[in-house]
Amino acid sequence: MKEVSRNDSCSDLPEIQNGWKTTSHTELVRGARITYQCDPGYDIVGSDTLTCQWDLSWSSDPPFCEKIMYCTDPGEVDHSTRLISDPVLLVGTTIQYTCNPGFVLEGSSLLTCYSRETGTPIWTSRLPHCVSEESLACDNPGLPENGYQILYKRLYLPGESLTFMCYEGFELMGEVTIRCILGQPSHWNGPLPVCKVNQDSFEHALEVAEAAAETSLEGGNMALAIFLPVLIISLLLGGAYIYITRCRYYSNLRLPLMYSHPYSQITVETEFDNPIYETGETREYEVSI
């Protein structure tokens, strides 16, 4: 094989740090190409391919490899908005995703660009998703008999909790608070509690009722013992008063209305001509009712 004269070839090009080169020909004759590439995590700065020209010069200066200090754009998420701290997406940049009303975020809401010793910078987690609330929510499990819920809702999102209480006189058996666990489908971390009669409270209520009944009976007996003598005395006094009053009344009416007029001796010869008085006569009147 005929060697190519140095005067007929381009000078050799150096290696680059954090990268390597490949040649298209064994000899760097006119038209030969050298291609540069960088190690993972580095970007090539300059032209990655150089060509030996007819004047035996290279088409450009050799490139160099620069550490990549930015992340690629992870993209948008449906039914959400995002807030980017640095539009260049350099290492340290954060992207905050927020789902629209009616949707729930699955995955991490915050992504951060970080650098690696080898390779290009990447985001701390995968792109999240926004899914409908109804597809992930736990349905309301219902009310325990003789109990109620605190802050009743129809649907509970994963991570939300529901608290139960029992009415007075009942004791809650089971978990006071249960939590909605994310899943396919989502579910509660425990069963519905039960409200049972509190025996101590029931017995205490019976004792109180009995004591109240006894107290009421004793009070009634005492009142009756006081009221009956007073009633009897009142009736006796009232009867006596009525009797005396009636006797006095009839006594006054039955008194005779007999009397002699002081002028009963008036004779016919008198000039008193009152027809009521008759000469020599005396009239008696008696009125009975």
C-alpha positions in Angstrom: 0.0 0.0 0.0 1.4 3.3 -1.0 1.9 5.7 1.9 0.6 9.1 1.7 3.1 11.9 2.0 2.8 14.1 5.0 2.6 16.9 2.6 -0.6 15.3 1.2 -2.4 14.9 4.6 -3.8 17.1 7.4 -2.1 17.2 10.7 -3.5 15.0 13.4 -6.0 16.5 15.9 -5.7 16.1 19.7 -8.0 14.2 22.0 -10.6 16.1 24.1 -11.2 15.9 27.8 -14.3 14.0 28.9 -14.8 12.7 25.3 -13.2 10.8 22.4 -12.7 11.0 18.6 -13.2 8.7 15.6 -11.7 9.0 12.1 -13.2 8.1 8.8 -9.8 7.1 7.2 -6.6 5.6 8.5 -4.7 8.5 6.9 -5.9 12.0 7.3 -6.0 12.7 3.6 -8.1 15.4 1.9 -11.7 14.7 2.6 -11.0 12.6 5.8 -13.3 13.4 8.7 -12.8 13.3 12.5 -15.9 13.1 14.7 -15.8 14.0 18.4 -18.2 12.8 21.1 -18.5 13.6 24.8 -18.9 11.3 27.7 -22.4 11.0 29.3 -23.2 14.2 31.3 -21.3 16.4 28.9 -22.3 18.5 25.9 -20.0 19.1 23.0 -19.2 22.7 22.4 -18.2 23.5 18.8 -18.5 21.4 15.7 -18.5 17.7 16.4 -17.2 16.8 12.9 -14.1 18.2 11.3 -13.1 17.7 7.6 -9.6 17.7 6.1 -9.8 20.3 3.3 -8.0 20.6 0.0 -5.5 23.0 1.5 -4.8 20.4 4.1 -6.4 22.4 6.9 -9.3 21.4 9.1 -12.7 22.9 8.6 -12.8 24.2 12.2 -11.0 24.1 15.5 -11.5 21.0 17.7 -14.5 21.2 20.1 -14.5 20.5 23.8 -16.8 18.8 26.2 -18.7 20.8 28.8 -20.5 19.4 31.8 -24.2 19.5 31.3 -25.8 21.6 33.9 -29.4 21.6 32.9 -32.3 19.2 32.5 -34.6 18.6 29.6 -38.1 19.9 29.8 -40.2 17.1 31.4 -43.4 18.4 29.6 -46.9 19.5 30.6 -49.4 17.5 32.6 -53.0 17.3 31.5 -55.6 19.1 33.7 -52.9 21.0 35.6 -50.8 24.1 35.7 -47.1 24.3 36.5 -44.7 26.9 38.0 -41.0 26.8 36.8 -38.4 28.5 38.9 -35.9 28.9 36.0 -36.9 28.7 32.3 -33.3 27.5 31.4 -33.9 24.4 33.6 -30.4 24.5 35.0 -29.4 22.2 37.9 -31.4 23.1 40.9 -34.5 24.3 38.9 -37.8 23.2 40.4 -41.2 22.7 38.7 -44.4 22.7 40.8 -47.5 21.0 39.3 -51.0 21.8 40.6 -54.1 19.9 39.4 -57.2 21.7 38.3 -60.3 21.6 40.6 -61.9 18.2 40.5 -58.7 16.4 39.9 -56.1 14.7 42.2 -52.4 14.5 41.7 -50.8 11.1 41.4 -47.1 11.2 41.9 -44.8 14.0 43.2 -46.0 17.6 42.7 -42.5 19.0 42.9 -39.7 18.0 40.4 -36.1 19.2 40.9 -33.3 19.1 38.4 -30.1 17.6 39.9 -26.7 16.8 38.6 -25.0 13.4 38.5 -21.4 12.5 38.5 -21.9 10.6 35.4 -24.6 11.3 32.9 -26.8 14.3 32.3 -28.8 15.9 35.1 -32.2 14.4 35.6 -35.4 15.2 37.5 -35.9 13.8 41.0 -39.1 12.0 40.0 -41.2 11.1 37.0 -43.9 13.3 35.6 -47.0 13.2 37.7 -50.6 12.7 36.5 -53.9 14.4 37.4 -56.8 12.0 37.7 -60.5 12.6 38.5 -61.4 12.8 42.2 -64.2 10.3 41.9 -61.9 7.7 40.4 -59.7 7.8 43.5 -62.0 8.8 46.3 -63.4 6.6 49.0 -67.2 6.6 49.3 -68.7 7.6 52.6 -69.0 4.3 54.6 -72.3 5.3 56.3 -73.3 5.9 59.9 -73.0 3.5 62.8 -76.4 2.7 64.5 -76.8 5.1 67.4 -73.8 7.2 66.2 -72.8 10.0 63.9 -69.9 11.4 61.9 -67.8 14.5 62.3 -67.6 16.6 59.1 -69.8 14.4 56.9 -68.9 14.3 53.2 -69.9 12.2 50.2 -66.4 11.5 49.0 -63.1 11.4 50.8 -59.8 11.8 49.0 -56.8 9.5 49.7 -55.2 10.6 53.0 -58.3 12.2 54.4 -59.8 10.8 57.6 -63.3 10.3 59.0 -64.2 10.4 62.7 -67.1 8.8 64.4 -68.9 9.5 67.7 -71.7 7.7 69.6 -74.8 9.2 71.2 -74.9 9.6 75.0 -75.4 6.2 76.7 -73.6 4.3 74.0 -69.9 3.2 73.8 -67.9 3.1 70.5 -66.4 -0.2 69.7 -63.7 -0.1 67.0 -61.6 2.7 65.5 -62.7 6.2 66.3 -61.0 7.5 63.1 -60.5 5.7 59.8 -58.4 6.9 56.8 -58.9 6.6 53.0 -56.0 4.7 51.5 -54.9 5.3 47.9 -55.4 2.2 45.7 -57.2 0.8 42.7 -59.8 1.3 44.0 -59.1 3.4 47.1 -60.3 1.9 50.4 -60.7 2.6 54.1 -58.0 1.3 56.5 -60.6 -0.2 58.8 -64.2 -1.2 59.2 -67.1 0.9 60.4 -67.2 1.1 64.2 -70.2 0.0 66.3 -72.0 1.9 69.0 -73.1 -0.4 71.9 -75.1 0.3 75.0 -72.9 1.4 77.8 -73.9 -0.9 80.7 -72.5 1.4 83.3 -74.4 4.4 82.0 -77.6 2.3 81.6 -77.4 1.0 85.2 -76.6 4.5 86.4 -79.6 5.9 84.5 -81.9 3.2 86.1 -80.6 4.1 89.6 -81.2 7.8 89.0 -84.7 7.1 87.7 -85.5 4.9 90.7 -84.1 7.5 93.1 -86.2 10.2 91.4 -89.3 8.1 91.6 -88.8 7.4 95.3 -88.1 11.0 96.0 -91.2 12.0 94.1 -93.3 9.4 96.1 -91.9 10.6 99.4 -92.6 14.2 98.5 -96.1 13.3 97.4 -96.8 11.5 100.6 -95.5 14.3 102.7 -97.6 16.8 100.8 -100.7 14.7 101.2 -100.1 14.3 104.9 -100.0 18.1 105.2 -102.8 18.9 102.8 -105.5 16.6 104.2 -105.6 18.1 107.7 -105.6 21.6 106.3 -108.4 20.6 104.0 -110.5 19.1 106.8 -110.0 22.1 109.1 -110.9 24.4 106.2 -114.1 22.5 105.5 -115.1 22.5 109.2 -114.5 26.2 109.6 -116.3 27.0 106.3 -119.3 24.9 107.4 -119.5 26.5 110.7 -119.4 30.0 109.2 -122.1 29.2 106.7 -124.3 27.7 109.5 -124.0 30.7 111.8 -124.6 33.1 109.0 -127.8 31.4 107.9 -129.1 31.2 111.4 -128.5 34.8 112.0 -130.2 35.7 108.7 -133.4 33.7 109.4 -133.6 35.0 113.0 -133.8 38.6 111.8 -136.6 37.8 109.3 -138.9 36.0 111.7 -139.1 38.7 114.4 -142.8 39.8 114.8 -143.6 43.2 113.5 -146.2 44.0 116.2 -146.1 47.3 117.8 -148.6 49.8 119.4 -148.7 53.2 117.9 -148.1 55.8 120.5 -151.2 57.5 119.4 -153.4 54.4 119.7 -155.8 56.3 122.1 -156.8 58.7 119.5 -160.6 58.7 119.4 -163.1 59.5 116.7 -163.3 63.0 117.9 -159.7 63.7 116.9 -159.1 65.9 114.0 -156.2 63.5 112.7 -157.7 62.2 109.6 -155.0 59.8 108.5 -156.9 56.8 107.2 -154.2 54.4 108.4 -155.1 54.9 112.0 -158.6 53.8 112.9 -160.2 54.9 116.2 -159.9 52.3 118.9 -158.2 49.7 116.6 -154.9 48.1 116.7 -153.5 46.2 113.6 -150.9 43.5 113.7 -148.6 42.6 110.8 -146.6 39.5 110.4 -144.3 38.8 107.5 -143.0 35.4 106.8 -140.4 34.5 104.2 
